[in-house]
Amino acid sequence: MKFARRTFRIAGIYGIIVLAPMYLLESRIGADQPPAITHPEFFYGFVGVALAWQVAFLMIARDPARFRPLMIPSILEKASFGFAAIALYATGRLALSMLLAGSIDLALGIAFVISYFKTNPNINHYQS
């Protein structure tokens, strides 16, 4: 369980550090990587949902056995960006820097899979 605790804690902290500043970077992202963001509701919606998942990762880190079922959608959260980044890069629609970000998500997703299988679901979470 120590592996799962560390993995989800690292993922949650890393995600907050990477995502929270995006609330202040909408115009900068559009300037650095045109075109400009044309639907800010999708951008801010993405950032908010992604940050909510970072909080979920930190919750899982506190008690991996209890929150083991949440590891499955956590794996999907990481895989969705990681595989999309590969597909977009392969078709020339994504910069190398974003492919690297997607690779970090894939690596975390693999660590989440390992965490899932290393976490014993039969631990009694409610013992004092």
Secondary structure as the mmCIF struct_conf table of DSSP 4:
data_model
#
loop_
_struct_conf.conf_type_id
_struct_conf.id
_struct_conf.beg_label_comp_id
_struct_conf.beg_label_asym_id
_struct_conf.beg_label_seq_id
_struct_conf.end_label_comp_id
_struct_conf.end_label_asym_id
_struct_conf.end_label_seq_id
HELX_RH_AL_P HELX_RH_AL_P1 LYS A 2 LEU A 19
HELX_RH_3T_P HELX_RH_3T_P1 ALA A 20 LEU A 24
HELX_RH_AL_P HELX_RH_AL_P2 GLU A 26 ASP A 32
BEND BEND1 GLN A 33 PRO A 35
HELX_LH_PP_P HELX_LH_PP_P1 ALA A 36 ILE A 37
BEND BEND2 THR A 38 THR A 38
HELX_RH_AL_P HELX_RH_AL_P3 PRO A 40 ARG A 62
TURN_TY1_P TURN_TY1_P1 PRO A 64 PHE A 67
HELX_RH_3T_P HELX_RH_3T_P2 ARG A 68 LEU A 70
HELX_RH_AL_P HELX_RH_AL_P4 MET A 71 ALA A 90
TURN_TY1_P TURN_TY1_P2 THR A 91 GLY A 92
BEND BEND3 LEU A 94 LEU A 94
HELX_RH_AL_P HELX_RH_AL_P5 LEU A 96 LYS A 118
BEND BEND4 THR A 119 THR A 119
TURN_TY1_P TURN_TY1_P3 PRO A 121 ASN A 122
TURN_TY1_P TURN_TY1_P4 HIS A 125 TYR A 126
#
